[in-house]
């Protein structure tokens, strides 16, 4: 059974940085597209970043230039570097894996809380 485990969340002041990591296990990492979603308080879940260099990269407009998604196939991890954090980035962040071929179930992590506050 595939599993994703996020880490690296926490509290930070506006303008600060955090790096989220997602460790994957139990599935063929290379055949999955890895994405980061978030759910701000009282709002719907939204896609934050998807893909990496060589794939179709996507970033939510509000995080472009501040967030960077990267993956390490040898360590089966995907990371989200978040710089110049703003209060509106406060959310629970989720790692998500989608099978490129659409034949295997998608996988969600349990989420990690990011709080940006002065």
Buried (B, 14 or more C-beta within 10 A) or exposed (E): EBBBBBBBBEEBEEEBEBBBBBBBEEBEBEEBBBBBBBBBEEEEBEEBBBBBEEEEEEBBEEBEEBBBBBBEEEEBBBBBBBBEBBEEBBBBBBBBBBBEEEEBEEBBBEBBEBBBEE
